[in-house]
Amino acid sequence: MPTVKMTGHLYRFFPALENRPITVPAGSVAEILRAVNEMAPGFTDYVLDERGALRRHVNLCINETIVIDRTTLADRVSDEGTVFIFQALSGG
C-alpha cells in the first residue's frame, strides 16, 4: 500500500493524521486523496480547489517526481509508492 507523507503544518489542521503511518490503497492521486479524506474529513477541501484540482500553492510528489497533472490527478501511485504533499512557498 502506498504511504502518504506531508509537511508538519498540515497536521495542525488534521491532527487525526499525526503520529501514525498513513497508508492507503494504490490508485490515482485523486483516489489517494479521497482515501486520506476518509481518515481526516475536510482534507481534500484544504488541498483541492472547487473543481477538484490541486490548489495553486499545494504541490504533490509521487516518490521524487512532482505531479504534473494538477487538474485531473490521474497519475498512478504504485503499492510501493510514497505521496508527499506540501505547500509551495511564494511571496515577495
C-alpha positions as CSV (number, residue, x, y, z in Angstrom):
1,M,0.0,0.0,0.0
2,P,1.3,3.5,-0.8
3,T,2.4,5.8,2.0
4,V,1.3,9.4,2.3
5,K,3.5,12.0,4.0
6,M,3.0,15.7,4.4
7,T,4.6,18.7,5.8
8,G,4.2,19.2,9.5
9,H,2.0,22.2,9.4
10,L,-0.8,20.2,7.8
11,Y,-1.1,18.1,11.0
12,R,-2.2,21.3,12.8
13,F,-5.4,21.2,10.7
14,F,-5.7,17.4,10.6
15,P,-4.5,16.0,14.0
16,A,-6.1,12.6,13.2
17,L,-3.2,12.0,10.8
18,E,-0.4,13.0,13.1
19,N,2.0,10.4,14.6
20,R,0.7,7.5,12.6
21,P,1.6,5.9,9.3
22,I,-0.8,6.9,6.5
23,T,-1.2,4.0,4.1
24,V,-4.0,3.8,1.5
25,P,-4.8,1.6,-1.4
26,A,-2.9,2.1,-4.6
27,G,-4.6,4.1,-7.3
28,S,-4.7,7.5,-8.9
29,V,-3.6,10.6,-7.0
30,A,-7.3,11.6,-6.8
31,E,-8.2,8.2,-5.2
32,I,-5.3,8.5,-2.8
33,L,-6.5,12.0,-1.7
34,R,-10.1,10.7,-1.3
35,A,-8.8,7.9,0.9
36,V,-6.9,10.4,3.1
37,N,-10.1,12.5,3.3
38,E,-11.9,9.5,4.7
39,M,-9.4,9.4,7.6
40,A,-9.5,13.1,8.1
41,P,-12.7,14.7,6.7
42,G,-12.1,18.1,5.1
43,F,-8.6,17.2,3.9
44,T,-9.5,17.4,0.3
45,D,-11.2,20.8,0.8
46,Y,-7.8,22.1,2.0
47,V,-5.6,20.7,-0.8
48,L,-8.1,20.8,-3.7
49,D,-10.0,23.7,-5.2
50,E,-13.7,23.8,-6.1
51,R,-13.0,22.0,-9.4
52,G,-11.1,19.2,-7.7
53,A,-7.7,20.3,-8.9
54,L,-4.7,20.9,-6.6
55,R,-4.8,24.4,-5.2
56,R,-2.3,26.8,-6.6
57,H,0.1,26.7,-3.6
58,V,-0.1,23.0,-3.0
59,N,2.4,20.6,-4.5
60,L,2.4,16.9,-4.6
61,C,5.2,14.4,-5.4
62,I,5.0,10.7,-6.2
63,N,8.2,9.3,-4.9
64,E,10.7,12.0,-6.1
65,T,8.6,13.3,-9.0
66,I,6.3,16.3,-8.9
67,V,2.9,15.6,-10.2
68,I,2.4,17.4,-13.5
69,D,-1.4,16.6,-13.9
70,R,-2.7,19.1,-11.3
71,T,-6.2,19.1,-12.8
72,T,-7.4,15.5,-13.2
73,L,-4.9,14.0,-10.7
74,A,-4.8,10.8,-12.8
75,D,-1.1,10.0,-12.1
76,R,-0.9,6.4,-10.7
77,V,0.6,5.5,-7.4
78,S,2.0,2.0,-7.1
79,D,1.8,-0.2,-4.0
80,E,5.4,0.8,-3.1
81,G,4.9,4.5,-3.8
82,T,5.1,7.4,-1.5
83,V,3.0,10.5,-2.0
84,F,4.3,13.7,-0.4
85,I,2.0,16.7,0.0
86,F,3.5,20.1,0.7
87,Q,2.7,23.8,0.3
88,A,4.7,25.8,-2.2
89,L,6.4,28.9,-0.9
90,S,5.6,32.1,-2.5
91,G,5.5,35.8,-1.8
92,G,7.5,38.8,-2.5
